[in-house]
Amino acid sequence: MRPFKAIIALVLVAATAAGSATAAPGDAFDPTQVPLGSNDLISYVIEDGAIQTGSLIGIEPQSITDATKQRDSWKWCDSLTVPLCDPVNNQSNGNIPSALVAVSVYGPCESATQENCVESFAIGKDKDNLVQATLIRKVKSINFDPVPQYKYIGSSSISLWSVPGFPSASGTTTYAVTATSRSGFANNSFYVGDLFAGVTPYREQTGDYRQTKIDPDPNVAPENKYRWGSDQFCVFAEDGLCGVPQDFPENTYISLKIRIPNQVGGWFRGRIQDPTIEVRKISNDNNLLTVSASPVKVSRLVIPRLKSTFTDQEKIWFNNNGSYGNGLVQASGPEAGIPKNSFPFIEAYREPLKDTAAGSNTFWNLKTTAWGEGSACLRDKSRILGVVSTNATAYNGGSPSFIDGALNYKVSGLHYMPDGKTLVQGNYSLIMRSEVARCLYGFTNAPIQASVSIVGGAEANVATTVTNESKGWITMSAAGFTFSEKTIQVKFTQAAEAAAVKPPAAVAPIMKKKTTITCVKGNVSKKVTAVSPKCPAGYKKK
């Protein structure tokens, strides 16, 4: 089974927008609004879920490694019955699966037994004061019906919710819940791979916006089959309407419940802080996933670039990451959680940017990630093992790797906030099944302790570290460290179990030694032998 490649910018070929949302107080930072000057492209580190493509079925092109080559275009389908995407024509070729890919959007649950849907979400100032959100509606978008024959789960739409009494940073009380999964095709069926789920405050703005639609012309070329919608910065776009992202207020806590395929397992990465997680089987094919956590603030790297001055490496990045934008600005960049691209990307631009971020966003989302490295204990995909989350601009999008007795997780980011003076304060959270730690170290069921340390850079300061084990999960966090490229290390220890107390052995009586003395009376003498010999009456010891 081929591992998934990140689907960062599916709008690779023709994503133009009719307009861009005009910024208002409280609107989230939009990288594409950074002034271009004499440049013609915005390069920035892309966030998971930043580009909402909605439902799709298509053929994915291969990535390139040669700066002189051009990546092929995606080819799109309006169903699984057209020849291009018909599963009959996309069987595995030896050990290499076909490039048939589907992205499914999970709509709101409309019945107690519905599967693959958003059950509920709640938001408040802390976990003890949550307000349940009320469903407003589903977004208008492309939908696909399930095809059980090929285990294709179909696709619905992003759901919009209201939480009166809990406004965003701009004062709106409306939130979009985006939950999607990406499925590959092999062995005559679809298998669910990456799962993404996020909550975003939004405000509605009318304008010359449009939603993504399928071109009804049967003769249109496959690469032009989808008429892509407006402005990738919109949380959702419909004809004439954009959901403009807002920032979360401080002291926000969210709990999200999603019914997901039980194929989803392994690890999650996230833009959340201090998460708790619960997984419960609800049917033969679905689990109920409950994730509760606070949002995080992420500093953003954005740099205007001139395409005619690209280095070979920049050409490769541009070709593999794609070109997209709002119709007025062209943009490109690596995904934050793919370190082979995002880490060198940051280092390449650190000096020109004076190690300073262009802005920041608050996010609440999580996404499945690759199997863990360094131990079979980290590779179990049959169940959810844990969540790794950070506010770093770029990070290792896989689970922690187990090296030299420690779980290692790499992060990278710019040193300063936009004012060029305030240090970016990093945070990191790890929650994992207790059984995983015991498997890694061969521990018993006795309590486990964990230590968190930051390695790399001159400023390896950690303001706080917290560890805890409860209900079968170990949670730990670190906060207050500054950024360059660093490794967060977690080591587990376990005190030796107390030896079983043995009953005391029977104590043998101590036998005292006898002594002999001579006693005399006149001319008569006697010998007396005893432990404490004494002479008889009338006799004296000689």
FENWO-V949737 format. One record per residue. RES is the residue in three letters. SS is DSSP state (hx for helix, st for strand, lp for the rest). PHI is phi in radians with two decimals (NA if undefined). PSI is psi in whole degrees, -180 to 180 (* if undefined). Layout:
<<RES/SS/PHI/PSI> <RES/SS/PHI/PSI>>
This chain:
<<MET/lp/NA/126> <ARG/lp/-1.36/133> <PRO/lp/-1.17/149> <PHE/lp/-1.25/147> <LYS/lp/-1.72/146> <ALA/lp/-1.07/138> <ILE/lp/-1.76/78> <ILE/lp/-1.38/-54> <ALA/lp/-2.30/87> <LEU/lp/-1.25/-18> <VAL/lp/-1.45/63> <LEU/lp/-1.43/-23> <VAL/lp/-1.95/-31> <ALA/lp/-2.73/36> <ALA/lp/-1.40/98> <THR/lp/-1.98/155> <ALA/lp/-2.16/150> <ALA/lp/-1.40/-19> <GLY/lp/-2.98/167> <SER/lp/-2.11/141> <ALA/lp/-1.09/132> <THR/lp/-1.37/128> <ALA/lp/-1.13/142> <ALA/lp/-2.33/161> <PRO/lp/-0.95/130> <GLY/lp/1.66/-15> <ASP/st/-1.11/144> <ALA/lp/-1.17/154> <PHE/lp/-1.07/131> <ASP/lp/-1.96/110> <PRO/hx/-0.99/-31> <THR/hx/-1.30/-6> <GLN/hx/-1.59/-2> <VAL/lp/-1.15/131> <PRO/lp/-1.01/135> <LEU/lp/-1.42/-30> <GLY/lp/1.13/-131> <SER/lp/-1.55/7> <ASN/lp/-1.56/170> <ASP/lp/-2.21/10> <LEU/st/-2.65/141> <ILE/st/-1.73/122> <SER/st/-1.83/129> <TYR/st/-2.72/163> <VAL/lp/-1.43/122> <ILE/st/-1.49/144> <GLU/lp/-1.68/149> <ASP/lp/-0.94/132> <GLY/lp/1.35/5> <ALA/lp/-1.19/-30> <ILE/lp/-1.97/109> <GLN/lp/-1.60/104> <THR/lp/-1.61/-17> <GLY/lp/1.28/-158> <SER/lp/-1.18/146> <LEU/st/-2.80/156> <ILE/st/-2.37/128> <GLY/st/-2.89/179> <ILE/st/-1.92/120> <GLU/lp/-1.50/133> <PRO/lp/-1.39/159> <GLN/lp/-1.36/149> <SER/lp/-1.24/163> <ILE/lp/-1.99/160> <THR/lp/-2.22/3> <ASP/lp/-2.04/124> <ALA/lp/-1.14/-18> <THR/lp/-1.52/-7> <LYS/lp/-1.71/160> <GLN/lp/-2.04/132> <ARG/lp/-1.22/141> <ASP/lp/-1.15/165> <SER/lp/-1.53/152> <TRP/lp/-1.12/152> <LYS/st/-2.15/132> <TRP/st/-1.93/152> <CYS/lp/-2.29/152> <ASP/lp/-1.69/-1> <SER/lp/-2.99/176> <LEU/lp/-1.55/7> <THR/lp/-1.72/-15> <VAL/lp/-1.28/146> <PRO/lp/-0.93/-39> <LEU/lp/-1.04/-40> <CYS/lp/-1.94/8> <ASP/lp/-1.13/123> <PRO/hx/-0.95/-27> <VAL/hx/-1.06/-31> <ASN/hx/-1.64/3> <ASN/lp/-2.23/43> <GLN/lp/-1.35/162> <SER/lp/-1.12/141> <ASN/st/-1.89/95> <GLY/lp/1.17/-125> <ASN/lp/-1.70/8> <ILE/st/-1.91/107> <PRO/lp/-1.16/158> <SER/lp/-1.19/169> <ALA/lp/-1.63/21> <LEU/st/-1.21/125> <VAL/st/-2.33/145> <ALA/st/-2.35/139> <VAL/st/-1.98/125> <SER/st/-1.94/135> <VAL/st/-1.73/133> <TYR/lp/-1.61/113> <GLY/lp/-1.43/-178> <PRO/st/-1.24/145> <CYS/lp/-1.18/130> <GLU/lp/-1.93/2> <SER/lp/-2.72/167> <ALA/lp/-1.23/-21> <THR/lp/-1.89/-4> <GLN/lp/-1.09/145> <GLU/lp/-1.98/164> <ASN/lp/0.96/64> <CYS/st/-2.74/166> <VAL/st/-1.53/115> <GLU/st/-1.35/-47> <SER/st/-2.98/165> <PHE/st/-2.60/152> <ALA/st/-2.35/153> <ILE/st/-2.53/147> <GLY/st/-2.97/-170> <LYS/lp/-1.41/-24> <ASP/lp/-2.76/174> <LYS/lp/-1.19/-16> <ASP/lp/-1.65/-3> <ASN/lp/-2.37/64> <LEU/st/-1.72/143> <VAL/st/-1.96/126> <GLN/st/-1.23/133> <ALA/lp/-1.37/152> <THR/st/-1.92/131> <LEU/st/-1.16/132> <ILE/st/-1.60/-57> <ARG/st/-3.07/176> <LYS/st/-1.67/150> <VAL/lp/-1.32/146> <LYS/lp/-1.27/126> <SER/lp/-2.88/-179> <ILE/lp/-1.24/132> <ASN/lp/-2.14/149> <PHE/st/-2.24/140> <ASP/lp/-1.37/150> <PRO/lp/-1.11/153> <VAL/st/-2.25/88> <PRO/hx/-0.98/-31> <GLN/hx/-0.95/-37> <TYR/hx/-1.94/15> <LYS/lp/1.00/34> <TYR/st/-1.56/125> <ILE/lp/-1.49/-4> <GLY/lp/1.35/-170> <SER/st/-2.69/143> <SER/lp/-2.05/-134> <SER/lp/-2.45/159> <ILE/lp/-0.99/141> <SER/st/-1.87/144> <LEU/st/-1.95/136> <TRP/st/-2.31/158> <SER/st/-2.14/138> <VAL/lp/-2.31/80> <PRO/lp/-0.98/137> <GLY/lp/1.61/-7> <PHE/lp/-2.30/87> <PRO/lp/-1.42/157> <SER/lp/-1.32/-175> <ALA/lp/-1.09/-24> <SER/lp/-1.67/-6> <GLY/lp/1.78/-7> <THR/lp/-1.29/155> <THR/lp/-2.11/27> <THR/st/-1.97/141> <TYR/st/-2.39/141> <ALA/st/-1.81/134> <VAL/st/-1.90/117> <THR/st/-1.93/118> <ALA/st/-2.31/122> <THR/st/-2.40/155> <SER/st/-2.35/149> <ARG/st/-1.90/130> <SER/st/-2.06/138> <GLY/st/-1.78/176> <PHE/st/-2.26/127> <ALA/st/-2.81/151> <ASN/lp/0.96/41> <ASN/lp/1.18/22> <SER/st/-2.74/159> <PHE/st/-1.45/146> <TYR/st/-2.23/134> <VAL/st/-1.37/126> <GLY/st/-1.89/-102> <ASP/st/-1.20/134> <LEU/st/-2.10/131> <PHE/st/-2.12/141> <ALA/st/-2.53/133> <GLY/st/-2.66/156> <VAL/st/-2.10/133> <THR/st/-2.39/125> <PRO/st/-1.17/148> <TYR/st/-2.59/162> <ARG/st/-2.19/152> <GLU/st/-1.55/137> <GLN/st/-2.35/127> <THR/st/-1.50/156> <GLY/lp/2.89/-166> <ASP/lp/-1.49/63> <TYR/lp/-1.82/161> <ARG/lp/-2.58/152> <GLN/lp/-1.58/161> <THR/lp/-1.28/134> <LYS/st/-2.40/165> <ILE/st/-1.64/131> <ASP/lp/-1.19/123> <PRO/lp/-1.31/-10> <ASP/lp/-1.20/115> <PRO/lp/-1.17/-14> <ASN/lp/-1.72/0> <VAL/lp/-1.20/146> <ALA/lp/-1.13/144> <PRO/hx/-0.97/-34> <GLU/hx/-1.26/-12> <ASN/hx/-1.98/13> <LYS/lp/-1.15/-31> <TYR/st/-1.72/131> <ARG/st/-1.62/99> <TRP/lp/-1.19/146> <GLY/lp/-1.42/-164> <SER/lp/-1.54/162> <ASP/lp/0.42/104> <GLN/lp/-1.08/-13> <PHE/lp/-1.42/-17> <CYS/st/-1.14/140> <VAL/st/-1.11/-39> <PHE/st/-2.61/154> <ALA/st/-2.35/130> <GLU/st/-2.13/171> <ASP/lp/-1.05/115> <GLY/lp/1.46/5> <LEU/st/-2.54/136> <CYS/st/-2.18/136> <GLY/st/-1.59/102> <VAL/st/-1.46/122> <PRO/st/-1.08/143> <GLN/st/-2.08/162> <ASP/lp/-1.46/155> <PHE/lp/-1.36/149> <PRO/lp/-1.28/166> <GLU/lp/-1.17/158> <ASN/lp/1.00/58> <THR/lp/-2.01/141> <TYR/st/-2.39/135> <ILE/st/-2.25/142> <SER/st/-2.21/123> <LEU/st/-2.11/134> <LYS/st/-2.08/125> <ILE/st/-2.31/137> <ARG/st/-1.54/117> <ILE/st/-2.18/157> <PRO/st/-1.06/142> <ASN/lp/-1.27/-1> <GLN/lp/-1.26/-22> <VAL/lp/-1.31/119> <GLY/lp/-2.68/-167> <GLY/st/1.40/-128> <TRP/st/-2.06/154> <PHE/st/-2.03/147> <ARG/st/-1.95/156> <GLY/st/-2.73/162> <ARG/st/-1.86/67> <ILE/lp/-2.51/162> <GLN/st/-2.20/136> <ASP/st/0.90/58> <PRO/st/-1.36/156> <THR/st/-2.15/152> <ILE/st/-2.45/145> <GLU/st/-2.48/135> <VAL/st/-2.22/127> <ARG/st/-2.40/131> <LYS/st/-1.22/132> <ILE/lp/-2.15/-13> <SER/lp/-2.82/-180> <ASN/lp/-1.14/-27> <ASP/lp/-2.00/-12> <ASN/st/-2.23/147> <ASN/st/-2.02/153> <LEU/st/-1.70/116> <LEU/st/-1.74/124> <THR/st/-2.05/120> <VAL/st/-2.12/129> <SER/st/-2.22/133> <ALA/st/-3.01/173> <SER/st/-1.74/156> <PRO/lp/-1.24/169> <VAL/st/-2.22/156> <LYS/st/-1.74/125> <VAL/st/-2.00/126> <SER/st/-1.37/143> <ARG/st/-1.96/137> <LEU/lp/-1.67/122> <VAL/st/-2.43/133> <ILE/st/-2.52/126> <PRO/st/-1.22/137> <ARG/st/-2.34/155> <LEU/lp/-1.83/117> <LYS/hx/-1.04/-32> <SER/hx/-1.19/-13> <THR/hx/-1.85/9> <PHE/lp/-1.00/139> <THR/lp/-1.33/171> <ASP/hx/-1.04/-39> <GLN/hx/-1.13/-40> <GLU/hx/-1.14/-35> <LYS/hx/-1.11/-42> <ILE/hx/-1.15/-45> <TRP/hx/-1.02/-46> <PHE/hx/-1.10/-43> <ASN/hx/-1.17/-41> <ASN/hx/-1.37/-35> <ASN/hx/-1.49/-21> <GLY/lp/1.61/171> <SER/lp/-2.17/131> <TYR/st/-2.71/174> <GLY/st/2.96/-161> <ASN/lp/-1.92/16> <GLY/lp/1.60/-23> <LEU/lp/-1.90/-30> <VAL/lp/-2.20/133> <GLN/st/-1.63/140> <ALA/st/-2.42/159> <SER/st/-2.85/162> <GLY/lp/2.84/166> <PRO/lp/-1.46/160> <GLU/st/-1.39/141> <ALA/lp/-0.96/-37> <GLY/lp/-1.56/10> <ILE/lp/-1.94/91> <PRO/hx/-1.11/-28> <LYS/hx/-1.11/-22> <ASN/hx/-1.82/-47> <SER/hx/-1.26/-35> <PHE/hx/-1.15/-53> <PRO/hx/-1.13/-29> <PHE/hx/-1.06/-46> <ILE/hx/-1.12/-45> <GLU/hx/-1.12/-35> <ALA/hx/-1.13/-32> <TYR/hx/-1.91/2> <ARG/hx/-1.04/-49> <GLU/lp/-1.20/-48> <PRO/lp/-1.01/-30> <LEU/lp/-1.58/2> <LYS/lp/0.98/34> <ASP/lp/1.02/32> <THR/st/-2.16/134> <ALA/lp/-1.31/154> <ALA/lp/-1.52/-23> <GLY/st/-3.14/-170> <SER/st/-2.60/156> <ASN/st/-2.32/151> <THR/st/-1.75/133> <PHE/st/-2.27/152> <TRP/lp/-2.42/101> <ASN/st/-2.80/166> <LEU/st/-2.63/159> <LYS/st/-2.63/143> <THR/st/-1.10/156> <THR/st/-2.48/-179> <ALA/lp/-1.21/165> <TRP/lp/-1.07/153> <GLY/lp/-1.25/151> <GLU/lp/-1.85/149> <GLY/lp/1.67/-9> <SER/lp/-2.86/139> <ALA/hx/-1.13/-21> <CYS/hx/-1.11/-22> <LEU/hx/-1.68/1> <ARG/lp/-1.91/8> <ASP/lp/-1.24/115> <LYS/lp/-1.69/0> <SER/lp/-1.38/-10> <ARG/lp/-2.69/163> <ILE/st/-1.37/126> <LEU/st/-1.70/-33> <GLY/st/3.03/178> <VAL/st/-2.31/131> <VAL/st/-2.00/128> <SER/st/-2.43/151> <THR/st/-2.78/162> <ASN/lp/-1.79/13> <ALA/lp/-1.11/145> <THR/lp/-1.02/-41> <ALA/st/-2.35/152> <TYR/st/-2.77/163> <ASN/lp/-1.25/110> <GLY/lp/-1.31/-4> <GLY/lp/-1.55/-178> <SER/lp/-1.32/168> <PRO/lp/-1.00/145> <SER/st/-1.69/145> <PHE/st/-1.73/107> <ILE/st/-2.33/129> <ASP/lp/0.89/43> <GLY/lp/1.37/12> <ALA/st/-2.40/149> <LEU/st/-1.45/124> <ASN/st/-2.00/136> <TYR/st/-2.44/121> <LYS/st/-1.68/140> <VAL/st/-2.36/159> <SER/st/-2.63/152> <GLY/lp/-3.04/173> <LEU/lp/-1.44/155> <HIS/lp/-1.40/-33> <TYR/st/-2.12/152> <MET/lp/-1.27/174> <PRO/lp/-0.98/-24> <ASP/lp/-1.31/-6> <GLY/lp/1.31/4> <LYS/lp/-2.18/-43> <THR/lp/-1.28/129> <LEU/st/-1.28/140> <VAL/lp/-1.28/126> <GLN/lp/-1.72/119> <GLY/st/-1.50/153> <ASN/st/-2.44/157> <TYR/st/-2.61/136> <SER/st/-2.32/141> <LEU/st/-2.34/127> <ILE/st/-2.20/131> <MET/st/-2.58/154> <ARG/st/-1.06/137> <SER/hx/-1.01/-34> <GLU/hx/-1.08/-31> <VAL/hx/-1.17/-46> <ALA/hx/-1.08/-41> <ARG/hx/-1.15/-35> <CYS/hx/-1.16/-44> <LEU/hx/-1.05/-41> <TYR/hx/-1.85/-4> <GLY/lp/1.22/31> <PHE/lp/-1.33/163> <THR/lp/-1.59/-169> <ASN/lp/-1.46/5> <ALA/lp/-1.17/160> <PRO/lp/-0.98/149> <ILE/lp/-1.98/141> <GLN/st/-1.95/152> <ALA/st/-2.36/147> <SER/st/-2.19/142> <VAL/st/-2.07/132> <SER/st/-2.41/155> <ILE/st/-1.95/126> <VAL/st/-2.07/131> <GLY/lp/1.97/141> <GLY/lp/1.42/160> <ALA/lp/-1.28/-30> <GLU/lp/-1.78/80> <ALA/lp/-1.67/37> <ASN/lp/-1.34/145> <VAL/lp/-2.24/120> <ALA/lp/-1.27/-45> <THR/st/-2.54/147> <THR/st/-2.36/139> <VAL/st/-2.36/135> <THR/st/-2.35/149> <ASN/st/-2.79/149> <GLU/st/-2.21/124> <SER/st/-2.72/136> <LYS/lp/0.94/38> <GLY/lp/1.48/7> <TRP/st/-2.22/143> <ILE/st/-1.84/129> <THR/st/-2.09/143> <MET/st/-2.64/154> <SER/st/-2.65/157> <ALA/st/-2.40/144> <ALA/st/-2.61/155> <GLY/st/1.71/1> <PHE/st/-1.50/155> <THR/lp/-1.72/169> <PHE/lp/-1.86/146> <SER/lp/-2.69/-128> <GLU/st/-1.93/117> <LYS/st/-2.37/163> <THR/st/-2.06/128> <ILE/st/-1.67/123> <GLN/st/-1.97/134> <VAL/st/-2.13/125> <LYS/st/-2.10/140> <PHE/st/-1.90/145> <THR/st/-2.38/161> <GLN/lp/-2.56/125> <ALA/lp/-1.13/145> <ALA/lp/-1.06/135> <GLU/lp/-1.15/141> <ALA/lp/-1.08/133> <ALA/lp/-1.14/146> <ALA/lp/-1.05/132> <VAL/lp/-1.31/122> <LYS/lp/-1.56/143> <PRO/lp/-1.14/143> <PRO/lp/-1.11/143> <ALA/lp/-1.26/153> <ALA/lp/-1.10/133> <VAL/lp/-1.61/122> <ALA/lp/-1.26/141> <PRO/lp/-1.12/144> <ILE/lp/-1.46/122> <MET/lp/-1.54/115> <LYS/lp/-1.39/146> <LYS/lp/-1.37/135> <LYS/lp/-1.46/148> <THR/st/-2.23/160> <THR/st/-2.09/131> <ILE/st/-2.13/160> <THR/st/-1.92/127> <CYS/st/-2.00/141> <VAL/st/-2.25/150> <LYS/st/-2.50/101> <GLY/lp/1.15/-125> <ASN/lp/-1.58/6> <VAL/st/-1.77/136> <SER/st/-2.23/147> <LYS/st/-2.35/147> <LYS/st/-1.81/131> <VAL/st/-2.09/123> <THR/st/-2.00/127> <ALA/st/-2.93/173> <VAL/lp/-1.16/-45> <SER/lp/-2.22/77> <PRO/lp/-1.13/142> <LYS/lp/-2.32/146> <CYS/lp/-1.34/146> <PRO/lp/-1.13/165> <ALA/lp/-1.05/135> <GLY/lp/1.57/-10> <TYR/lp/-1.82/152> <LYS/st/-2.12/147> <LYS/st/-1.25/132> <LYS/lp/-1.35/*>>
